[in-house]
Amino acid sequence: MAGTTLLSAAVVAFSGGVQAQSEIPKGLESLSIIKYARSANNPSGGYGDIREIDREKREPVDTANLDMSLPKSQREKPEEYKGEKIPDINDLNGKSQFEFFDIESGRSFQFSIERSTLAKLSRQVADTANEHNGDRKPATKDEIRAESRFDKSWSWANDSRSRRGIQDGYSDTNTIYQNLANYGGCSATVLSANSEQMVALTAAHCIYRPGNQYSYSNIEPRKNGVASPTWGTWSPVAFGFYPSFIDNDCEDNWNGSVCIKYDIALVIARPDAGATPPRGMGWGYRNKTSIDTFSKYRRGYPGCGAGHSPMPCSGDYLYGDGQLNLGNYANTDSDNWYRRVKFSSDLNPGDSGSGLYYYRDGNPYVFAVTSAEDTCYTACWYSRPNHARRITPEWYDFINSVVF
């Protein structure tokens, strides 16, 4: 994590007291975006408004052994791509709304902040307005070269992805793959980690399950059949996401045209005994013209029980194919950025939440999460049958507000 924090940036930009620690659940107490918000107990808070909200009680469930089938979404007519640009803070209007859920207390909190204020705070702590790499070292040339060792992509029914295990020549401390994690029948990307806390990116549907359940499964960076001997396991303590995912009943009544727009979330976790913090992956957003110039990949932890699993398949191992092809951008937000993009890659249950990432100057940056597959399943005649929820400017700013 960077030396400058969002909390200290807020002190410079705003005045206001800190909400009493006793009012903040343990899973959220480390987040400056919570501590420096206005609330009933802290009416003079520095920025944004936080309030506790009533949600139906949810039961925790270990999703590692459940059927975590990918949501389905029908193929829709592509929208005309009209371009995207990094937002000018002076042009940002309205408010951004996010929700936090604290696991130990079972309490939910809604956070609302002026969109321009969120962007202003984000740009005080991030590397640039659209990318943050943290203090990680670039991947080695050999590691990047190994990404395309097998030139495979969407295979039209026969999943030909290659296992990326330690025994396959990819070390446990691989600069890239230590960022990629198994998450209870889904996948996740580690953004930031230290000896006390991890922040990981995944899909919201990996957290919230049908029947008022949520996943409390561990995050396992670089799982390799069994827990990584280096990075260990991390226990979730809180989640951050868009309230619209629940408000639209996406966990019980999935509608791809609506739910993919909100199918992205952060998991805040703490290390279990013996765990070591891995490096985090950079994160960012780029428009179509820019991102098309970079090499893009996706790696995940597919299950082996589905009809379109990798062949052969080993459970709880990282798998991947060749470079990605992107297209069919859709669903603009209030910043005029497209939230959904389709991509080429073999998928099956377990890949949900896995990150799509690109390389710039040797550094990987996650730019989207895997959300759904087309209803054509393995019989798709087109080469981009899968759906991802992109990191948009608003979500990028939210990540920065949680990490710093």
C-alpha positions in Angstrom: 0.0 0.0 0.0 1.2 3.5 -0.8 2.6 5.8 1.9 -0.1 8.4 1.3 -3.5 7.4 2.5 -6.9 8.5 1.5 -7.5 9.4 5.1 -4.6 11.8 5.2 -5.7 13.2 1.8 -9.1 13.9 3.3 -7.6 15.7 6.2 -5.9 18.0 3.7 -9.0 18.6 1.6 -11.7 18.6 4.2 -12.3 19.3 7.9 -14.2 17.0 10.2 -13.9 14.5 13.0 -13.4 10.8 13.0 -16.4 8.6 13.7 -16.1 6.9 17.1 -14.3 3.6 16.8 -17.0 1.9 18.8 -19.6 2.7 16.1 -17.5 1.0 13.3 -17.7 -2.8 12.9 -14.4 -4.5 13.1 -14.4 -5.5 9.5 -14.7 -1.9 8.3 -12.7 0.0 11.0 -9.5 0.1 8.8 -11.2 1.8 5.9 -10.7 5.6 5.9 -13.7 6.0 3.6 -15.8 4.8 6.5 -14.0 6.6 9.4 -14.1 10.0 7.8 -17.7 10.0 6.6 -20.6 11.9 8.0 -23.1 9.9 10.0 -25.7 10.3 12.7 -22.9 9.8 15.2 -20.5 12.0 13.3 -22.5 14.9 11.7 -19.4 16.9 11.0 -17.5 14.1 9.2 -15.1 15.1 6.4 -16.7 13.7 3.2 -19.5 11.5 2.1 -22.4 10.1 4.1 -22.6 6.7 5.7 -25.7 5.2 7.2 -26.7 1.8 8.4 -29.5 0.2 6.3 -31.8 -2.8 6.9 -31.2 -5.8 4.7 -32.7 -9.3 5.0 -30.5 -11.4 7.3 -28.2 -13.6 5.3 -26.6 -16.9 6.2 -22.9 -17.6 5.6 -22.1 -20.5 3.5 -18.8 -22.1 2.3 -19.2 -22.0 -1.4 -16.1 -24.0 -2.2 -18.1 -27.2 -2.8 -21.3 -25.7 -4.2 -22.4 -25.5 -7.8 -21.0 -22.1 -8.8 -22.3 -22.2 -12.4 -21.6 -19.0 -14.4 -24.7 -16.8 -14.9 -26.0 -16.8 -18.4 -26.7 -13.8 -20.6 -28.3 -13.8 -24.1 -26.4 -12.3 -27.0 -27.6 -8.8 -27.5 -27.2 -6.4 -30.5 -23.9 -4.6 -30.1 -24.1 -0.9 -29.2 -22.3 1.7 -31.3 -19.0 2.5 -29.6 -18.9 6.3 -29.2 -15.6 6.6 -27.5 -14.6 7.2 -23.9 -12.3 9.7 -22.2 -10.8 10.2 -18.7 -13.4 12.3 -16.9 -12.7 15.9 -16.1 -13.5 16.4 -12.4 -15.4 19.6 -13.2 -17.7 17.7 -15.5 -18.7 15.0 -13.0 -22.2 15.3 -11.6 -24.4 13.4 -9.2 -23.5 11.0 -6.4 -21.9 7.7 -6.2 -23.4 5.0 -4.0 -21.8 1.9 -2.6 -22.6 -0.6 0.1 -20.5 -2.4 2.7 -21.3 -5.6 4.5 -19.5 -6.5 7.8 -19.4 -10.2 8.2 -18.9 -10.5 12.0 -21.8 -8.1 12.9 -24.0 -8.9 9.9 -24.6 -5.1 9.5 -24.9 -3.3 6.2 -23.9 0.3 5.5 -24.6 2.5 2.5 -22.0 5.1 1.5 -22.9 8.1 -0.7 -20.5 10.7 -1.9 -20.5 13.4 -4.6 -19.0 11.9 -7.7 -16.6 14.8 -8.2 -15.4 14.5 -4.6 -14.7 10.7 -5.0 -12.6 11.4 -8.1 -10.8 14.3 -6.4 -9.8 12.1 -3.4 -8.8 9.2 -5.7 -6.5 11.3 -7.8 -4.7 12.5 -4.6 -3.5 9.0 -3.8 -3.3 7.0 -7.1 -0.4 7.0 -9.5 -2.5 8.5 -12.3 -6.2 9.3 -13.0 -6.7 5.9 -14.7 -4.0 3.5 -13.4 -2.4 2.5 -10.1 0.4 0.1 -9.9 1.4 0.4 -6.2 5.0 -0.5 -5.4 5.2 -3.8 -7.2 8.1 -4.8 -9.4 7.5 -5.4 -13.1 7.2 -9.0 -14.2 10.3 -10.6 -15.7 10.6 -11.0 -19.5 10.4 -14.7 -19.1 7.2 -14.5 -17.0 5.5 -12.3 -19.6 6.8 -14.6 -22.4 5.3 -17.6 -20.6 1.9 -16.0 -20.7 1.7 -16.8 -24.4 3.5 -20.1 -24.2 0.4 -21.8 -25.5 -1.4 -19.9 -28.3 -5.0 -20.8 -27.4 -8.2 -18.9 -27.1 -11.9 -19.6 -27.4 -12.0 -23.2 -28.7 -15.6 -23.6 -29.8 -16.6 -26.4 -27.4 -13.4 -28.2 -26.6 -11.8 -26.4 -23.6 -8.1 -26.5 -24.4 -6.8 -24.2 -21.7 -3.4 -25.1 -20.2 -2.8 -25.7 -16.5 -0.5 -23.1 -14.9 0.6 -25.1 -11.9 3.9 -25.0 -10.1 4.7 -28.4 -11.5 4.1 -27.0 -15.0 7.0 -24.5 -14.7 5.2 -21.6 -13.1 6.7 -21.0 -9.7 4.8 -20.3 -6.5 6.3 -16.9 -6.4 5.6 -16.0 -10.0 5.3 -12.2 -10.1 2.0 -12.4 -11.9 0.3 -15.5 -10.7 0.7 -14.8 -7.0 -2.0 -12.1 -7.6 -4.5 -14.6 -8.8 -6.7 -16.4 -6.2 -9.2 -19.2 -5.7 -12.3 -17.9 -3.9 -14.8 -20.5 -2.8 -15.7 -21.9 -6.2 -14.9 -18.6 -7.9 -11.8 -16.7 -8.7 -10.4 -13.3 -7.6 -7.5 -10.9 -8.1 -5.4 -9.6 -5.2 -5.1 -5.8 -5.5 -3.4 -5.0 -2.2 -2.1 -7.0 0.7 0.0 -6.4 3.8 0.5 -8.2 7.1 -2.9 -7.1 8.4 -5.3 -6.8 5.4 -6.0 -7.8 1.8 -8.3 -6.2 -0.7 -9.3 -8.5 -3.6 -11.5 -8.0 -6.7 -14.2 -10.5 -7.7 -17.7 -10.7 -9.1 -20.7 -9.7 -6.8 -22.5 -12.9 -7.7 -19.6 -14.9 -6.2 -20.4 -13.3 -2.8 -24.2 -13.1 -2.8 -25.9 -16.4 -3.4 -29.5 -17.4 -3.9 -31.6 -17.9 -0.8 -30.2 -15.1 1.3 -26.8 -16.6 1.5 -23.3 -15.1 1.2 -19.9 -16.7 0.7 -17.5 -16.7 3.6 -15.0 -18.9 1.8 -11.3 -18.1 2.1 -9.3 -16.3 -0.5 -6.3 -18.5 -1.5 -3.7 -16.7 -3.6 -1.9 -19.0 -6.1 -3.7 -22.1 -5.0 -2.1 -25.1 -6.5 -4.3 -28.1 -5.8 -3.8 -27.4 -2.1 -3.2 -24.0 -0.3 -0.1 -22.2 -1.5 2.8 -23.0 0.7 3.9 -19.3 0.4 0.7 -17.2 0.5 -1.6 -19.3 2.7 -5.3 -18.5 3.2 -7.1 -15.2 4.0 -10.5 -14.9 5.7 -13.0 -12.3 4.4 -14.2 -9.8 7.0 -16.2 -7.4 4.8 -17.5 -6.7 1.2 -17.9 -3.6 -0.8 -20.2 -3.5 -3.9 -23.0 -1.6 -5.7 -26.3 -1.7 -3.8 -28.1 -2.1 -7.1 -26.9 -5.7 -7.3 -29.1 -6.6 -4.4 -31.8 -4.0 -5.1 -32.3 -5.7 -8.6 -32.5 -9.1 -6.9 -29.6 -10.3 -9.0 -28.6 -13.1 -6.6 -32.0 -14.8 -7.0 -33.4 -13.6 -10.3 -30.4 -13.0 -12.6 -31.0 -10.8 -15.6 -27.8 -10.3 -17.6 -28.8 -7.1 -19.3 -29.3 -5.5 -15.8 -27.1 -7.5 -13.4 -23.8 -7.5 -15.3 -23.7 -3.7 -14.8 -23.3 -4.2 -11.1 -21.5 -7.6 -11.0 -18.3 -6.4 -9.4 -17.2 -6.3 -5.8 -14.3 -6.0 -3.3 -13.4 -8.5 -0.6 -11.6 -7.3 2.5 -9.8 -10.1 4.2 -7.3 -10.8 7.0 -4.5 -13.3 7.0 -5.0 -16.7 8.6 -2.1 -18.2 10.6 1.0 -18.7 8.5 -0.2 -16.6 5.6 2.2 -14.2 3.8 1.0 -11.1 1.8 1.4 -11.6 -1.9 2.1 -8.7 -4.2 -1.0 -7.0 -5.5 -1.8 -6.5 -9.1 -2.2 -3.0 -10.6 -5.7 -1.8 -11.6 -7.0 0.7 -14.1 -9.2 1.6 -17.0 -8.6 2.4 -20.6 -10.8 3.1 -23.6 -11.2 0.7 -26.5 -8.6 2.4 -28.7 -6.0 2.3 -26.0 -6.5 -1.1 -24.6 -6.5 -2.7 -28.0 -2.8 -1.9 -28.2 -1.9 -4.1 -25.2 -1.6 -7.8 -24.7 -4.6 -9.0 -22.6 -5.1 -12.2 -20.6 -7.4 -14.0 -18.2 -6.6 -16.8 -15.8 -9.0 -18.5 -13.4 -9.7 -21.6 -11.2 -12.2 -23.6 -13.2 -14.1 -26.6 -11.7 -13.8 -30.0 -13.2 -17.3 -31.3 -13.1 -18.9 -29.3 -15.9 -19.5 -30.5 -19.4 -17.1 -27.9 -20.8 -14.3 -28.1 -18.2 -10.7 -28.1 -19.4 -9.5 -31.3 -20.9 -7.7 -32.8 -19.0 -8.7 -31.1 -15.7 -7.2 -30.9 -12.3 -9.2 -29.4 -9.5 -8.1 -26.2 -7.7 -5.4 -25.3 -10.2 -4.9 -22.1 -12.2 -5.7 -22.4 -15.9 -5.4 -20.0 -18.8 -5.3 -19.8 -22.6 -3.9 -17.2 -25.1 -4.5 -13.5 -25.6 -7.9 -12.1 -25.3 -10.0 -10.4 -28.0 -12.4 -7.7 -26.8 -15.5 -6.2 -28.3 -19.3 -5.5 -28.0 -19.0 -2.7 -25.4 -22.4 -1.9 -23.8 -24.2 -0.3 -20.8 -22.8 3.2 -20.3 -22.8 4.8 -16.9 -23.1 8.4 -15.7 -19.5 9.0 -16.7 -20.2 7.8 -20.2 -18.1 4.7 -19.8 -19.3 1.3 -21.0 -19.6 -1.1 -18.1 -19.8 -4.4 -20.1 -17.5 -5.9 -22.6 -17.4 -9.3 -24.3 -14.3 -11.4 -24.6 -12.8 -14.5 -26.1 -11.8 -17.2 -23.6 -12.9 -20.6 -22.5 -14.9 -20.5 -19.3 -16.7 -22.8 -17.0 -17.9 -22.8 -13.3 -15.1 -21.5 -11.1 -14.0 -18.8 -13.5 -16.5 -16.2 -12.3 -14.8 -13.2 -10.7 -11.5 -13.9 -12.4 -9.7 -10.7 -13.7 -9.0 -9.7 -17.2 -5.6 -7.9 -17.3 -3.2 -6.2 -19.7 0.5 -5.4 -19.6 2.1 -2.0 -19.8 5.8 -1.6 -19.3 6.0 -5.0 -17.8 3.3 -4.4 -15.2 -0.1 -6.2 -15.2 -3.2 -4.2 -14.6 -6.6 -5.8 -14.1 -9.3 -3.9 -16.0 -12.4 -6.2 -15.7 -13.9 -9.2 -13.9 -15.6 -12.3 -15.5 -19.3 -12.1 -15.0 -21.3 -14.4 -17.4 -21.3 -16.6 -20.4 -23.6 -16.6 -23.3 -26.6 -18.9 -23.4 -25.1 -20.6 -26.5 -22.7 -22.3 -24.0 -20.2 -24.2 -26.1 -22.1 -24.0 -29.4 -21.4 -20.3 -30.0 -20.5 -19.5 -33.6 -18.9 -16.2 -32.7 -15.5 -15.7 -31.0 -16.5 -13.5 -28.0 -19.1 -15.5 -26.1 -18.3 -14.2 -22.6 -19.2 -11.1 -20.6 -17.1 -9.1 -18.2 -17.8 -6.1 -16.0 -15.2 -3.5 -16.6 -13.4 -1.3 -14.1 -14.9 2.1 -15.0 -13.7 5.5 -13.7 -16.2 5.4 -10.8 -15.2 1.9 -9.7 -11.5 2.7 -10.1 -12.0 5.7 -7.7 -13.9 3.4 -5.3 -11.1 0.9 -5.2 -8.7 3.7 -4.3 -11.0 4.8 -1.5 -10.9 1.3 0.0 -7.2 0.4 -0.6 -5.7 3.7 0.7 
